[in-house]
């Protein structure tokens, strides 16, 4: 897309990141990582590398790679987080974000990446399992109680690099 750019999130982008969190955090059934977070709290973390996809300056997608710098037993593992703005879902952007995060994980020297996805999030499951080469490692049954008193299962997915 002509106006689309990928930028590593740095403190000068806090306002843009906060805009994306505000638009896609609360009530997002597919991505709950933002709950209780602000741009400032995310930027203060030393275990998180974040990128924003913008289209003519408007944030349309977010991806992060979480590492475990303080745990030598997990130093080879990275955890993905992906969120695509509702208006931009279904046009390949989620696939693009996952592919980019895989490149970043490989460049960081990680040998395994993991992601947790709600069992009912069919679009992200298709991306991870059918397009990006992940496999299911396990399921967390009734992992979360959602706002409407509905339990949701979470699948643990992984890919070796």
Secondary structure, 3 states (H helix, E strand, C coil): CCCEEEEECCHHHHHHHHHHHHHHCCCCCCCCCCCCCCHHHHHCCCCEEEEEEEECCEEEEEEEEECCCCCHHHCCEEEEEEEECHHHCCCCHHHHHHHHHHHHHHHCCCCEEEEEEECCCHHHHHHHHHHCCCEEEEEEEEEEECCCCCEEEEEEEEEEC
